[in-house]
């Protein structure tokens, strides 16, 4: 993804939602840290287990709430 102009990003609200949800690895049961990537238009989110396990779960990161004028989230 880095070769396709995606760069790492951090979204604290997404991280907090994932932590609160208590999502664990379906293979080993470990807690999965959140990894985000963006190209400035699209945000991708992943949950990644430890290198020993190697499990990755992909999800589309949530967009920010729409602005009050209805113009969307600015992405």
PDB file of N, H, CA, C and O in Angstrom:
ATOM      1  N   UNK A   1       0.820  -1.185   0.000  1.00  0.00           N
ATOM      2  CA  UNK A   1       0.000   0.000   0.000  1.00  0.00           C
ATOM      3  C   UNK A   1       0.873   1.262   0.000  1.00  0.00           C
ATOM      4  O   UNK A   1       0.498   2.282  -0.577  1.00  0.00           O
ATOM      5  N   UNK A   2       2.021   1.182   0.642  1.00  0.00           N
ATOM      6  H   UNK A   2       2.325   0.353   1.111  1.00  0.00           H
ATOM      7  CA  UNK A   2       2.895   2.349   0.664  1.00  0.00           C
ATOM      8  C   UNK A   2       3.348   2.716  -0.740  1.00  0.00           C
ATOM      9  O   UNK A   2       3.550   3.895  -1.028  1.00  0.00           O
ATOM     10  N   UNK A   3       3.512   1.737  -1.617  1.00  0.00           N
ATOM     11  H   UNK A   3       3.348   0.779  -1.383  1.00  0.00           H
ATOM     12  CA  UNK A   3       3.887   1.981  -3.002  1.00  0.00           C
ATOM     13  C   UNK A   3       2.769   2.575  -3.835  1.00  0.00           C
ATOM     14  O   UNK A   3       2.993   2.994  -4.971  1.00  0.00           O
ATOM     15  N   UNK A   4       1.563   2.615  -3.278  1.00  0.00           N
ATOM     16  H   UNK A   4       1.381   2.274  -2.356  1.00  0.00           H
ATOM     17  CA  UNK A   4       0.396   3.179  -3.974  1.00  0.00           C
ATOM     18  C   UNK A   4      -0.045   4.492  -3.338  1.00  0.00           C
ATOM     19  O   UNK A   4      -1.225   4.841  -3.379  1.00  0.00           O
ATOM     20  N   UNK A   5       0.893   5.212  -2.755  1.00  0.00           N
ATOM     21  H   UNK A   5       1.852   4.928  -2.722  1.00  0.00           H
ATOM     22  CA  UNK A   5       0.680   6.543  -2.166  1.00  0.00           C
ATOM     23  C   UNK A   5      -0.118   6.524  -0.870  1.00  0.00           C
ATOM     24  O   UNK A   5      -0.595   7.574  -0.441  1.00  0.00           O
ATOM     25  N   UNK A   6      -0.279   5.371  -0.233  1.00  0.00           N
ATOM     26  H   UNK A   6       0.108   4.518  -0.582  1.00  0.00           H
ATOM     27  CA  UNK A   6      -0.916   5.337   1.076  1.00  0.00           C
ATOM     28  C   UNK A   6       0.149   5.564   2.139  1.00  0.00           C
ATOM     29  O   UNK A   6       1.268   5.063   2.033  1.00  0.00           O
ATOM     30  N   UNK A   7      -0.213   6.321   3.158  1.00  0.00           N
ATOM     31  H   UNK A   7      -1.122   6.728   3.244  1.00  0.00           H
ATOM     32  CA  UNK A   7       0.690   6.612   4.260  1.00  0.00           C
ATOM     33  C   UNK A   7       0.009   6.239   5.567  1.00  0.00           C
ATOM     34  O   UNK A   7      -1.219   6.272   5.653  1.00  0.00           O
ATOM     35  N   UNK A   8       0.785   5.886   6.584  1.00  0.00           N
ATOM     36  H   UNK A   8       1.783   5.859   6.514  1.00  0.00           H
ATOM     37  CA  UNK A   8       0.182   5.585   7.885  1.00  0.00           C
ATOM     38  C   UNK A   8      -0.517   6.816   8.459  1.00  0.00           C
ATOM     39  O   UNK A   8      -0.072   7.944   8.243  1.00  0.00           O
ATOM     40  N   UNK A   9      -1.592   6.603   9.179  1.00  0.00           N
ATOM     41  H   UNK A   9      -1.954   5.687   9.355  1.00  0.00           H
ATOM     42  CA  UNK A   9      -2.259   7.681   9.903  1.00  0.00           C
ATOM     43  C   UNK A   9      -2.825   7.104  11.197  1.00  0.00           C
ATOM     44  O   UNK A   9      -2.954   5.890  11.353  1.00  0.00           O
ATOM     45  N   UNK A  10      -3.156   7.996  12.110  1.00  0.00           N
ATOM     46  H   UNK A  10      -3.050   8.983  11.984  1.00  0.00           H
ATOM     47  CA  UNK A  10      -3.660   7.584  13.409  1.00  0.00           C
ATOM     48  C   UNK A  10      -4.971   8.306  13.677  1.00  0.00           C
ATOM     49  O   UNK A  10      -5.055   9.527  13.540  1.00  0.00           O
ATOM     50  N   UNK A  11      -5.989   7.550  14.059  1.00  0.00           N
ATOM     51  H   UNK A  11      -5.920   6.558  14.171  1.00  0.00           H
ATOM     52  CA  UNK A  11      -7.272   8.133  14.417  1.00  0.00           C
ATOM     53  C   UNK A  11      -7.614   7.652  15.821  1.00  0.00           C
ATOM     54  O   UNK A  11      -7.982   6.491  16.005  1.00  0.00           O
ATOM     55  N   UNK A  12      -7.499   8.521  16.798  1.00  0.00           N
ATOM     56  H   UNK A  12      -7.200   9.464  16.648  1.00  0.00           H
ATOM     57  CA  UNK A  12      -7.699   8.158  18.191  1.00  0.00           C
ATOM     58  C   UNK A  12      -9.109   7.626  18.447  1.00  0.00           C
ATOM     59  O   UNK A  12      -9.274   6.672  19.207  1.00  0.00           O
ATOM     60  N   UNK A  13     -10.128   8.228  17.826  1.00  0.00           N
ATOM     61  H   UNK A  13      -9.994   9.003  17.208  1.00  0.00           H
ATOM     62  CA  UNK A  13     -11.498   7.764  18.041  1.00  0.00           C
ATOM     63  C   UNK A  13     -11.696   6.332  17.545  1.00  0.00           C
ATOM     64  O   UNK A  13     -12.358   5.533  18.207  1.00  0.00           O
ATOM     65  N   UNK A  14     -11.129   6.009  16.395  1.00  0.00           N
ATOM     66  H   UNK A  14     -10.592   6.659  15.858  1.00  0.00           H
ATOM     67  CA  UNK A  14     -11.227   4.645  15.875  1.00  0.00           C
ATOM     68  C   UNK A  14     -10.517   3.684  16.813  1.00  0.00           C
ATOM     69  O   UNK A  14     -11.048   2.616  17.116  1.00  0.00           O
ATOM     70  N   UNK A  15      -9.335   4.038  17.277  1.00  0.00           N
ATOM     71  H   UNK A  15      -8.903   4.906  17.031  1.00  0.00           H
ATOM     72  CA  UNK A  15      -8.592   3.196  18.214  1.00  0.00           C
ATOM     73  C   UNK A  15      -9.403   2.962  19.491  1.00  0.00           C
ATOM     74  O   UNK A  15      -9.453   1.841  19.997  1.00  0.00           O
ATOM     75  N   UNK A  16     -10.032   4.007  20.008  1.00  0.00           N
ATOM     76  H   UNK A  16      -9.991   4.918  19.597  1.00  0.00           H
ATOM     77  CA  UNK A  16     -10.835   3.876  21.225  1.00  0.00           C
ATOM     78  C   UNK A  16     -12.043   2.966  20.995  1.00  0.00           C
ATOM     79  O   UNK A  16     -12.382   2.157  21.859  1.00  0.00           O
ATOM     80  N   UNK A  17     -12.692   3.093  19.841  1.00  0.00           N
ATOM     81  H   UNK A  17     -12.417   3.750  19.139  1.00  0.00           H
ATOM     82  CA  UNK A  17     -13.842   2.227  19.533  1.00  0.00           C
ATOM     83  C   UNK A  17     -13.429   0.763  19.453  1.00  0.00           C
ATOM     84  O   UNK A  17     -14.140  -0.116  19.941  1.00  0.00           O
ATOM     85  N   UNK A  18     -12.292   0.505  18.843  1.00  0.00           N
ATOM     86  H   UNK A  18     -11.715   1.219  18.447  1.00  0.00           H
ATOM     87  CA  UNK A  18     -11.800  -0.869  18.713  1.00  0.00           C
ATOM     88  C   UNK A  18     -11.460  -1.436  20.091  1.00  0.00           C
ATOM     89  O   UNK A  18     -11.811  -2.575  20.401  1.00  0.00           O
ATOM     90  N   UNK A  19     -10.781  -0.643  20.914  1.00  0.00           N
ATOM     91  H   UNK A  19     -10.496   0.282  20.663  1.00  0.00           H
ATOM     92  CA  UNK A  19     -10.430  -1.087  22.256  1.00  0.00           C
ATOM     93  C   UNK A  19     -11.680  -1.385  23.073  1.00  0.00           C
ATOM     94  O   UNK A  19     -11.748  -2.404  23.761  1.00  0.00           O
ATOM     95  N   UNK A  20     -12.670  -0.496  22.999  1.00  0.00           N
ATOM     96  H   UNK A  20     -12.615   0.332  22.441  1.00  0.00           H
ATOM     97  CA  UNK A  20     -13.920  -0.671  23.733  1.00  0.00           C
ATOM     98  C   UNK A  20     -14.677  -1.915  23.274  1.00  0.00           C
ATOM     99  O   UNK A  20     -15.309  -2.597  24.081  1.00  0.00           O
ATOM    100  N   UNK A  21     -14.608  -2.207  21.972  1.00  0.00           N
ATOM    101  H   UNK A  21     -14.094  -1.653  21.317  1.00  0.00           H
ATOM    102  CA  UNK A  21     -15.327  -3.366  21.421  1.00  0.00           C
ATOM    103  C   UNK A  21     -14.708  -4.688  21.867  1.00  0.00           C
ATOM    104  O   UNK A  21     -15.366  -5.727  21.811  1.00  0.00           O
ATOM    105  N   UNK A  22     -13.452  -4.659  22.308  1.00  0.00           N
ATOM    106  H   UNK A  22     -12.918  -3.815  22.353  1.00  0.00           H
ATOM    107  CA  UNK A  22     -12.803  -5.878  22.784  1.00  0.00           C
ATOM    108  C   UNK A  22     -12.559  -6.911  21.693  1.00  0.00           C
ATOM    109  O   UNK A  22     -12.658  -8.112  21.943  1.00  0.00           O
ATOM    110  N   UNK A  23     -12.244  -6.456  20.497  1.00  0.00           N
ATOM    111  H   UNK A  23     -12.163  -5.480  20.295  1.00  0.00           H
ATOM    112  CA  UNK A  23     -12.002  -7.359  19.377  1.00  0.00           C
ATOM    113  C   UNK A  23     -10.695  -8.112  19.610  1.00  0.00           C
ATOM    114  O   UNK A  23      -9.674  -7.511  19.944  1.00  0.00           O
ATOM    115  N   UNK A  24     -10.736  -9.415  19.434  1.00  0.00           N
ATOM    116  H   UNK A  24     -11.566  -9.903  19.163  1.00  0.00           H
ATOM    117  CA  UNK A  24      -9.540 -10.240  19.604  1.00  0.00           C
ATOM    118  C   UNK A  24      -9.287 -11.049  18.335  1.00  0.00           C
ATOM    119  O   UNK A  24     -10.170 -11.191  17.488  1.00  0.00           O
ATOM    120  N   UNK A  25      -8.088 -11.568  18.219  1.00  0.00           N
ATOM    121  H   UNK A  25      -7.372 -11.452  18.907  1.00  0.00           H
ATOM    122  CA  UNK A  25      -7.684 -12.366  17.063  1.00  0.00           C
ATOM    123  C   UNK A  25      -8.465 -13.681  17.032  1.00  0.00           C
ATOM    124  O   UNK A  25      -8.590 -14.364  18.049  1.00  0.00           O
ATOM    125  N   UNK A  26      -8.980 -14.022  15.868  1.00  0.00           N
ATOM    126  H   UNK A  26      -8.878 -13.468  15.042  1.00  0.00           H
ATOM    127  CA  UNK A  26      -9.732 -15.270  15.719  1.00  0.00           C
ATOM    128  C   UNK A  26      -8.804 -16.488  15.711  1.00  0.00           C
ATOM    129  O   UNK A  26      -9.264 -17.617  15.878  1.00  0.00           O
ATOM    130  N   UNK A  27      -7.528 -16.269  15.521  1.00  0.00           N
ATOM    131  H   UNK A  27      -7.154 -15.351  15.385  1.00  0.00           H
ATOM    132  CA  UNK A  27      -6.575 -17.380  15.499  1.00  0.00           C
ATOM    133  C   UNK A  27      -5.982 -17.646  16.880  1.00  0.00           C
ATOM    134  O   UNK A  27      -5.972 -18.790  17.335  1.00  0.00           O
ATOM    135  N   UNK A  28      -5.483 -16.594  17.560  1.00  0.00           N
ATOM    136  H   UNK A  28      -5.491 -15.665  17.190  1.00  0.00           H
ATOM    137  CA  UNK A  28      -4.774 -16.820  18.832  1.00  0.00           C
ATOM    138  C   UNK A  28      -5.470 -16.213  20.044  1.00  0.00           C
ATOM    139  O   UNK A  28      -5.101 -16.520  21.177  1.00  0.00           O
ATOM    140  N   UNK A  29      -6.475 -15.352  19.828  1.00  0.00           N
ATOM    141  H   UNK A  29      -6.774 -15.103  18.907  1.00  0.00           H
ATOM    142  CA  UNK A  29      -7.194 -14.736  20.936  1.00  0.00           C
ATOM    143  C   UNK A  29      -6.555 -13.476  21.487  1.00  0.00           C
ATOM    144  O   UNK A  29      -7.059 -12.904  22.454  1.00  0.00           O
ATOM    145  N   UNK A  30      -5.449 -13.028  20.889  1.00  0.00           N
ATOM    146  H   UNK A  30      -5.041 -13.492  20.103  1.00  0.00           H
ATOM    147  CA  UNK A  30      -4.758 -11.827  21.357  1.00  0.00           C
ATOM    148  C   UNK A  30      -5.507 -10.548  21.006  1.00  0.00           C
ATOM    149  O   UNK A  30      -6.348 -10.537  20.107  1.00  0.00           O
ATOM    150  N   UNK A  31      -5.194  -9.472  21.723  1.00  0.00           N
ATOM    151  H   UNK A  31      -4.511  -9.481  22.453  1.00  0.00           H
ATOM    152  CA  UNK A  31      -5.759  -8.157  21.437  1.00  0.00           C
ATOM    153  C   UNK A  31      -5.075  -7.593  20.198  1.00  0.00           C
ATOM    154  O   UNK A  31      -3.853  -7.663  20.064  1.00  0.00           O
ATOM    155  N   UNK A  32      -5.873  -7.036  19.297  1.00  0.00           N
ATOM    156  H   UNK A  32      -6.866  -6.980  19.405  1.00  0.00           H
ATOM    157  CA  UNK A  32      -5.356  -6.574  18.004  1.00  0.00           C
ATOM    158  C   UNK A  32      -5.155  -5.065  17.972  1.00  0.00           C
ATOM    159  O   UNK A  32      -6.118  -4.322  18.158  1.00  0.00           O
ATOM    160  N   UNK A  33      -3.938  -4.591  17.743  1.00  0.00           N
ATOM    161  H   UNK A  33      -3.155  -5.195  17.592  1.00  0.00           H
ATOM    162  CA  UNK A  33      -3.738  -3.157  17.580  1.00  0.00           C
ATOM    163  C   UNK A  33      -4.235  -2.696  16.206  1.00  0.00           C
ATOM    164  O   UNK A  33      -4.238  -3.455  15.236  1.00  0.00           O
ATOM    165  N   UNK A  34      -4.648  -1.446  16.157  1.00  0.00           N
ATOM    166  H   UNK A  34      -4.646  -0.830  16.944  1.00  0.00           H
ATOM    167  CA  UNK A  34      -5.196  -0.818  14.961  1.00  0.00           C
ATOM    168  C   UNK A  34      -4.082  -0.160  14.147  1.00  0.00           C
ATOM    169  O   UNK A  34      -3.206   0.500  14.705  1.00  0.00           O
ATOM    170  N   UNK A  35      -4.120  -0.341  12.834  1.00  0.00           N
ATOM    171  H   UNK A  35      -4.831  -0.878  12.380  1.00  0.00           H
ATOM    172  CA  UNK A  35      -3.179   0.276  11.907  1.00  0.00           C
ATOM    173  C   UNK A  35      -4.002   0.953  10.816  1.00  0.00           C
ATOM    174  O   UNK A  35      -4.840   0.299  10.194  1.00  0.00           O
ATOM    175  N   UNK A  36      -3.788   2.238  10.566  1.00  0.00           N
ATOM    176  H   UNK A  36      -3.108   2.770  11.071  1.00  0.00           H
ATOM    177  CA  UNK A  36      -4.531   2.966   9.545  1.00  0.00           C
ATOM    178  C   UNK A  36      -3.632   3.446   8.427  1.00  0.00           C
ATOM    179  O   UNK A  36      -2.467   3.776   8.653  1.00  0.00           O
ATOM    180  N   UNK A  37      -4.177   3.485   7.210  1.00  0.00           N
ATOM    181  H   UNK A  37      -5.123   3.217   7.027  1.00  0.00           H
ATOM    182  CA  UNK A  37      -3.472   4.006   6.039  1.00  0.00           C
ATOM    183  C   UNK A  37      -4.411   4.938   5.284  1.00  0.00           C
ATOM    184  O   UNK A  37      -5.618   4.698   5.230  1.00  0.00           O
ATOM    185  N   UNK A  38      -3.860   6.002   4.701  1.00  0.00           N
ATOM    186  H   UNK A  38      -2.880   6.197   4.745  1.00  0.00           H
ATOM    187  CA  UNK A  38      -4.668   6.911   3.903  1.00  0.00           C
ATOM    188  C   UNK A  38      -3.872   7.412   2.709  1.00  0.00           C
ATOM    189  O   UNK A  38      -2.648   7.531   2.764  1.00  0.00           O
ATOM    190  N   UNK A  39      -4.588   7.703   1.631  1.00  0.00           N
ATOM    191  H   UNK A  39      -5.582   7.607   1.587  1.00  0.00           H
ATOM    192  CA  UNK A  39      -3.975   8.352   0.472  1.00  0.00           C
ATOM    193  C   UNK A  39      -4.469   9.786   0.346  1.00  0.00           C
ATOM    194  O   UNK A  39      -4.263  10.432  -0.681  1.00  0.00           O
ATOM    195  N   UNK A  40      -5.119  10.280   1.389  1.00  0.00           N
ATOM    196  H   UNK A  40      -5.286   9.755   2.224  1.00  0.00           H
ATOM    197  CA  UNK A  40      -5.677  11.627   1.383  1.00  0.00           C
ATOM    198  C   UNK A  40      -7.143  11.640   1.007  1.00  0.00           C
ATOM    199  O   UNK A  40      -7.851  12.599   1.314  1.00  0.00           O
ATOM    200  N   UNK A  41      -7.613  10.590   0.346  1.00  0.00           N
ATOM    201  H   UNK A  41      -7.038   9.811   0.097  1.00  0.00           H
ATOM    202  CA  UNK A  41      -9.020  10.483  -0.035  1.00  0.00           C
ATOM    203  C   UNK A  41      -9.703   9.296   0.624  1.00  0.00           C
ATOM    204  O   UNK A  41     -10.858   9.385   1.038  1.00  0.00           O
ATOM    205  N   UNK A  42      -9.000   8.211   0.716  1.00  0.00           N
ATOM    206  H   UNK A  42      -8.061   8.138   0.379  1.00  0.00           H
ATOM    207  CA  UNK A  42      -9.544   6.964   1.255  1.00  0.00           C
ATOM    208  C   UNK A  42      -8.759   6.566   2.492  1.00  0.00           C
ATOM    209  O   UNK A  42      -7.531   6.655   2.523  1.00  0.00           O
ATOM    210  N   UNK A  43      -9.482   6.128   3.507  1.00  0.00           N
ATOM    211  H   UNK A  43     -10.479   6.056   3.482  1.00  0.00           H
ATOM    212  CA  UNK A  43      -8.825   5.625   4.706  1.00  0.00           C
ATOM    213  C   UNK A  43      -9.112   4.140   4.831  1.00  0.00           C
ATOM    214  O   UNK A  43     -10.261   3.705   4.749  1.00  0.00           O
ATOM    215  N   UNK A  44      -8.056   3.372   5.031  1.00  0.00           N
ATOM    216  H   UNK A  44      -7.123   3.725   5.097  1.00  0.00           H
ATOM    217  CA  UNK A  44      -8.180   1.937   5.246  1.00  0.00           C
ATOM    218  C   UNK A  44      -7.740   1.634   6.658  1.00  0.00           C
ATOM    219  O   UNK A  44      -6.809   2.254   7.172  1.00  0.00           O
ATOM    220  N   UNK A  45      -8.395   0.695   7.279  1.00  0.00           N
ATOM    221  H   UNK A  45      -9.151   0.192   6.862  1.00  0.00           H
ATOM    222  CA  UNK A  45      -8.022   0.301   8.625  1.00  0.00           C
ATOM    223  C   UNK A  45      -7.752  -1.185   8.680  1.00  0.00           C
ATOM    224  O   UNK A  45      -8.391  -1.972   7.981  1.00  0.00           O
ATOM    225  N   UNK A  46      -6.812  -1.559   9.505  1.00  0.00           N
ATOM    226  H   UNK A  46      -6.293  -0.920  10.073  1.00  0.00           H
ATOM    227  CA  UNK A  46      -6.455  -2.953   9.686  1.00  0.00           C
ATOM    228  C   UNK A  46      -6.286  -3.223  11.172  1.00  0.00           C
ATOM    229  O   UNK A  46      -5.884  -2.343  11.933  1.00  0.00           O
ATOM    230  N   UNK A  47      -6.591  -4.428  11.569  1.00  0.00           N
ATOM    231  H   UNK A  47      -6.917  -5.143  10.951  1.00  0.00           H
ATOM    232  CA  UNK A  47      -6.250  -4.914  12.890  1.00  0.00           C
ATOM    233  C   UNK A  47      -5.179  -5.956  12.666  1.00  0.00           C
ATOM    234  O   UNK A  47      -5.371  -6.883  11.879  1.00  0.00           O
ATOM    235  N   UNK A  48      -4.061  -5.821  13.341  1.00  0.00           N
ATOM    236  H   UNK A  48      -3.905  -5.068  13.980  1.00  0.00           H
ATOM    237  CA  UNK A  48      -2.917  -6.696  13.090  1.00  0.00           C
ATOM    238  C   UNK A  48      -2.509  -7.405  14.365  1.00  0.00           C
ATOM    239  O   UNK A  48      -2.323  -6.772  15.405  1.00  0.00           O
ATOM    240  N   UNK A  49      -2.371  -8.710  14.284  1.00  0.00           N
ATOM    241  H   UNK A  49      -2.522  -9.224  13.439  1.00  0.00           H
ATOM    242  CA  UNK A  49      -1.922  -9.483  15.429  1.00  0.00           C
ATOM    243  C   UNK A  49      -0.391  -9.466  15.478  1.00  0.00           C
ATOM    244  O   UNK A  49       0.256  -8.845  14.635  1.00  0.00           O
ATOM    245  N   UNK A  50       0.171 -10.139  16.453  1.00  0.00           N
ATOM    246  H   UNK A  50      -0.354 -10.643  17.138  1.00  0.00           H
ATOM    247  CA  UNK A  50       1.629 -10.171  16.611  1.00  0.00           C
ATOM    248  C   UNK A  50       2.277 -10.892  15.429  1.00  0.00           C
ATOM    249  O   UNK A  50       1.620 -11.699  14.770  1.00  0.00           O
ATOM    250  N   UNK A  51       3.535 -10.620  15.152  1.00  0.00           N
ATOM    251  H   UNK A  51       4.069  -9.965  15.687  1.00  0.00           H
ATOM    252  CA  UNK A  51       4.216 -11.327  14.057  1.00  0.00           C
ATOM    253  C   UNK A  51       4.212 -12.843  14.240  1.00  0.00           C
ATOM    254  O   UNK A  51       4.201 -13.578  13.253  1.00  0.00           O
ATOM    255  N   UNK A  52       4.221 -13.322  15.477  1.00  0.00           N
ATOM    256  H   UNK A  52       4.229 -12.726  16.279  1.00  0.00           H
ATOM    257  CA  UNK A  52       4.195 -14.764  15.717  1.00  0.00           C
ATOM    258  C   UNK A  52       2.900 -15.393  15.219  1.00  0.00           C
ATOM    259  O   UNK A  52       2.903 -16.535  14.759  1.00  0.00           O
ATOM    260  N   UNK A  53       1.804 -14.664  15.308  1.00  0.00           N
ATOM    261  H   UNK A  53       1.802 -13.737  15.682  1.00  0.00           H
ATOM    262  CA  UNK A  53       0.506 -15.161  14.836  1.00  0.00           C
ATOM    263  C   UNK A  53       0.346 -14.855  13.348  1.00  0.00           C
ATOM    264  O   UNK A  53       0.072 -15.749  12.547  1.00  0.00           O
ATOM    265  N   UNK A  54       0.521 -13.577  12.988  1.00  0.00           N
ATOM    266  H   UNK A  54       0.744 -12.851  13.638  1.00  0.00           H
ATOM    267  CA  UNK A  54       0.470 -13.174  11.591  1.00  0.00           C
ATOM    268  C   UNK A  54      -0.910 -12.888  11.029  1.00  0.00           C
ATOM    269  O   UNK A  54      -1.038 -12.676   9.823  1.00  0.00           O
ATOM    270  N   UNK A  55      -1.939 -12.873  11.845  1.00  0.00           N
ATOM    271  H   UNK A  55      -1.836 -13.045  12.825  1.00  0.00           H
ATOM    272  CA  UNK A  55      -3.308 -12.644  11.362  1.00  0.00           C
ATOM    273  C   UNK A  55      -3.551 -11.154  11.132  1.00  0.00           C
ATOM    274  O   UNK A  55      -3.168 -10.323  11.956  1.00  0.00           O
ATOM    275  N   UNK A  56      -4.189 -10.820  10.009  1.00  0.00           N
ATOM    276  H   UNK A  56      -4.500 -11.495   9.340  1.00  0.00           H
ATOM    277  CA  UNK A  56      -4.592  -9.449   9.685  1.00  0.00           C
ATOM    278  C   UNK A  56      -6.084  -9.453   9.396  1.00  0.00           C
ATOM    279  O   UNK A  56      -6.584 -10.354   8.723  1.00  0.00           O
ATOM    280  N   UNK A  57      -6.795  -8.457   9.897  1.00  0.00           N
ATOM    281  H   UNK A  57      -6.389  -7.725  10.444  1.00  0.00           H
ATOM    282  CA  UNK A  57      -8.214  -8.295   9.612  1.00  0.00           C
ATOM    283  C   UNK A  57      -8.373  -6.909   8.999  1.00  0.00           C
ATOM    284  O   UNK A  57      -7.966  -5.916   9.603  1.00  0.00           O
ATOM    285  N   UNK A  58      -8.958  -6.829   7.810  1.00  0.00           N
ATOM    286  H   UNK A  58      -9.289  -7.636   7.319  1.00  0.00           H
ATOM    287  CA  UNK A  58      -9.142  -5.549   7.115  1.00  0.00           C
ATOM    288  C   UNK A  58     -10.518  -4.996   7.411  1.00  0.00           C
ATOM    289  O   UNK A  58     -11.479  -5.755   7.538  1.00  0.00           O
ATOM    290  N   UNK A  59     -10.628  -3.678   7.521  1.00  0.00           N
ATOM    291  H   UNK A  59      -9.848  -3.061   7.418  1.00  0.00           H
ATOM    292  CA  UNK A  59     -11.921  -3.004   7.610  1.00  0.00           C
ATOM    293  C   UNK A  59     -11.770  -1.615   7.041  1.00  0.00           C
ATOM    294  O   UNK A  59     -10.672  -1.058   7.037  1.00  0.00           O
ATOM    295  N   UNK A  60     -12.859  -1.050   6.562  1.00  0.00           N
ATOM    296  H   UNK A  60     -13.750  -1.502   6.565  1.00  0.00           H
ATOM    297  CA  UNK A  60     -12.849   0.325   6.069  1.00  0.00           C
ATOM    298  C   UNK A  60     -13.026   1.241   7.259  1.00  0.00           C
ATOM    299  O   UNK A  60     -14.032   1.156   7.964  1.00  0.00           O
ATOM    300  N   UNK A  61     -12.076   2.105   7.492  1.00  0.00           N
ATOM    301  H   UNK A  61     -11.259   2.174   6.920  1.00  0.00           H
ATOM    302  CA  UNK A  61     -12.148   3.013   8.633  1.00  0.00           C
ATOM    303  C   UNK A  61     -13.351   3.937   8.479  1.00  0.00           C
ATOM    304  O   UNK A  61     -13.674   4.349   7.365  1.00  0.00           O
ATOM    305  N   UNK A  62     -14.014   4.264   9.581  1.00  0.00           N
ATOM    306  H   UNK A  62     -13.751   3.929  10.485  1.00  0.00           H
ATOM    307  CA  UNK A  62     -15.203   5.120   9.490  1.00  0.00           C
ATOM    308  C   UNK A  62     -14.853   6.531   9.059  1.00  0.00           C
ATOM    309  O   UNK A  62     -13.788   7.052   9.391  1.00  0.00           O
ATOM    310  N   UNK A  63     -15.763   7.140   8.318  1.00  0.00           N
ATOM    311  H   UNK A  63     -16.628   6.717   8.049  1.00  0.00           H
ATOM    312  CA  UNK A  63     -15.595   8.532   7.915  1.00  0.00           C
ATOM    313  C   UNK A  63     -16.014   9.427   9.065  1.00  0.00           C
ATOM    314  O   UNK A  63     -16.808   9.013   9.909  1.00  0.00           O
ATOM    315  N   UNK A  64     -15.495  10.645   9.116  1.00  0.00           N
ATOM    316  H   UNK A  64     -14.849  10.981   8.430  1.00  0.00           H
ATOM    317  CA  UNK A  64     -15.928  11.568  10.171  1.00  0.00           C
ATOM    318  C   UNK A  64     -17.385  11.949   9.944  1.00  0.00           C
ATOM    319  O   UNK A  64     -17.905  11.797   8.839  1.00  0.00           O
ATOM    320  N   UNK A  65     -18.041  12.441  10.985  1.00  0.00           N
ATOM    321  H   UNK A  65     -17.619  12.565  11.883  1.00  0.00           H
ATOM    322  CA  UNK A  65     -19.443  12.851  10.826  1.00  0.00           C
ATOM    323  C   UNK A  65     -19.573  13.946   9.769  1.00  0.00           C
ATOM    324  O   UNK A  65     -18.651  14.734   9.558  1.00  0.00           O
ATOM    325  N   UNK A  66     -20.724  13.982   9.115  1.00  0.00           N
ATOM    326  H   UNK A  66     -21.473  13.343   9.287  1.00  0.00           H
ATOM    327  CA  UNK A  66     -20.991  15.028   8.128  1.00  0.00           C
ATOM    328  C   UNK A  66     -21.030  16.383   8.803  1.00  0.00           C
ATOM    329  O   UNK A  66     -21.408  16.502   9.968  1.00  0.00           O
ATOM    330  N   UNK A  67     -20.633  17.406   8.056  1.00  0.00           N
ATOM    331  H   UNK A  67     -20.326  17.310   7.109  1.00  0.00           H
ATOM    332  CA  UNK A  67     -20.695  18.758   8.593  1.00  0.00           C
ATOM    333  C   UNK A  67     -22.155  19.190   8.685  1.00  0.00           C
ATOM    334  O   UNK A  67     -23.003  18.647   7.977  1.00  0.00           O
ATOM    335  N   UNK A  68     -22.457  20.152   9.541  1.00  0.00           N
ATOM    336  H   UNK A  68     -21.768  20.593  10.116  1.00  0.00           H
ATOM    337  CA  UNK A  68     -23.851  20.589   9.711  1.00  0.00           C
ATOM    338  C   UNK A  68     -24.503  21.099   8.426  1.00  0.00           C
ATOM    339  O   UNK A  68     -25.728  21.078   8.307  1.00  0.00           O
ATOM    340  N   UNK A  69     -23.695  21.560   7.457  1.00  0.00           N
ATOM    341  H   UNK A  69     -22.699  21.577   7.553  1.00  0.00           H
ATOM    342  CA  UNK A  69     -24.288  22.073   6.209  1.00  0.00           C
ATOM    343  C   UNK A  69     -24.562  20.962   5.212  1.00  0.00           C
ATOM    344  O   UNK A  69     -25.029  21.224   4.103  1.00  0.00           O
ATOM    345  N   UNK A  70     -24.267  19.693   5.605  1.00  0.00           N
ATOM    346  H   UNK A  70     -23.888  19.480   6.505  1.00  0.00           H
ATOM    347  CA  UNK A  70     -24.570  18.555   4.743  1.00  0.00           C
ATOM    348  C   UNK A  70     -23.576  18.318   3.649  1.00  0.00           C
ATOM    349  O   UNK A  70     -23.844  17.533   2.739  1.00  0.00           O
ATOM    350  N   UNK A  71     -22.432  18.969   3.702  1.00  0.00           N
ATOM    351  H   UNK A  71     -22.214  19.607   4.441  1.00  0.00           H
ATOM    352  CA  UNK A  71     -21.444  18.851   2.651  1.00  0.00           C
ATOM    353  C   UNK A  71     -20.556  17.620   2.785  1.00  0.00           C
ATOM    354  O   UNK A  71     -19.653  17.439   1.968  1.00  0.00           O
ATOM    355  N   UNK A  72     -20.773  16.777   3.772  1.00  0.00           N
ATOM    356  H   UNK A  72     -21.506  16.924   4.436  1.00  0.00           H
ATOM    357  CA  UNK A  72     -19.967  15.576   3.929  1.00  0.00           C
ATOM    358  C   UNK A  72     -18.821  15.794   4.901  1.00  0.00           C
ATOM    359  O   UNK A  72     -18.702  16.842   5.534  1.00  0.00           O
ATOM    360  N   UNK A  73     -17.982  14.770   4.999  1.00  0.00           N
ATOM    361  H   UNK A  73     -18.079  13.918   4.485  1.00  0.00           H
ATOM    362  CA  UNK A  73     -16.918  14.780   5.996  1.00  0.00           C
ATOM    363  C   UNK A  73     -15.615  15.373   5.519  1.00  0.00           C
ATOM    364  O   UNK A  73     -14.627  15.339   6.252  1.00  0.00           O
ATOM    365  N   UNK A  74     -15.577  15.916   4.313  1.00  0.00           N
ATOM    366  H   UNK A  74     -16.380  15.943   3.718  1.00  0.00           H
ATOM    367  CA  UNK A  74     -14.359  16.550   3.837  1.00  0.00           C
ATOM    368  C   UNK A  74     -13.327  15.587   3.287  1.00  0.00           C
ATOM    369  O   UNK A  74     -12.162  15.954   3.136  1.00  0.00           O
ATOM    370  N   UNK A  75     -13.732  14.348   2.982  1.00  0.00           N
ATOM    371  H   UNK A  75     -14.679  14.050   3.104  1.00  0.00           H
ATOM    372  CA  UNK A  75     -12.790  13.395   2.416  1.00  0.00           C
ATOM    373  C   UNK A  75     -13.215  12.979   1.042  1.00  0.00           C
ATOM    374  O   UNK A  75     -12.537  12.173   0.404  1.00  0.00           O
TER     375      UNK A  75
END
